[in-house]
Amino acid sequence: MRVIPVTTPPEQRAFWPTPLLNARWPAVGTHADKLLQELASRGPVSQIEWLALGMGWRLAATVNELNRMGWRLTEARTHRRGCDVSISEYSLTPPGLEAVKRGRGGHP
């Protein structure tokens, strides 16, 4: 049996640049939409801030919904004064933040 070495072809260049973020926008007025706006305007949001905004106990569910839509959110575990356990703070990645600041139309 003869073995033929297989070489991988050089990387093919794309004609169009690949987008840094390919996410769907949530419906206007939903919790997901409000979370995107809060993340863009104030920065990281934890369950404490989410409750203070009157949005309820479902922050993690809203974060999961945005992740399924293609938004890249980061999670950091932090300790707050008065809390015995660490809590999660969610924030947008730089491409996500740029996309939210550009808006739904895609222009600055």
Buried (B, 14 or more C-beta within 10 A) or exposed (E): EEEEEEEEEEEEEEEEEEEEBEBEBBEEEEBBBBBBEBBBEEEBBBBBBBEEBEBEEEBEEBBEBBEEEEBBBEEEEEEEEEEEEEEBBBBBBEBBBBBBEEEEEEEE
